Amino acid sequence: MGNEDSNPQLGERFEFVETPEIKIEVTFEKQLQSNILKALFKNHVYEEVAYEIYDLQNTHQNIGLGMIGELEKPMNEDHFFAFVKDKMQCGGIRHSILRGKPIQKVAVLGGSGSFAIKIAIQANADVFLTSDLKYHNFYEAENQLVLADIGHFESERFTKNYIVDFLKKKIPNFAIIFSEENTNPVKYL
């Protein structure tokens, strides 16, 4: 029933009106929320819209920030970390307790990746390469995998190569110049 400030689409002010309603449920990507709400408010017949938004934890199940892969041949932990240190040009690698097991399945997430430790464990990775791990994050390994913090800059340094490759395929006559500047503020002794 509308009051004196209402402008009902059905019925009149102060008149009790019953009408069937339809419940609509929609799954959408987070970046569309603002546009969807604007459309809802613009087109809904009631002056006050009843709606709820739930954050789904299973969005984009097949894509993400990291990767999991397997080495062609397993490596012992010492050789694996020497290999990573060389290829990623790390000044050092902080890691959880070594398990004394060969490394074959590797989870990698550039940048701050502590939020994905459980995902790497669930994927049965032998090691999780990431960065910005805090002291207590290393306990989360629970001897199920080796956590390795290779440094934030180091974990992302080659991303520009993939971006350039993508751009060259999409825009073949686009001029690209790599910066030679090292912007890593972290130094090692």
Summary of the structure (lengths in Angstrom):
residues: 189
radius of gyration: 26.1
end to end distance: 74.0
largest distance: 79.7
contacts: 404
relative contact order: 0.11
helix: 31%
strand: 17%
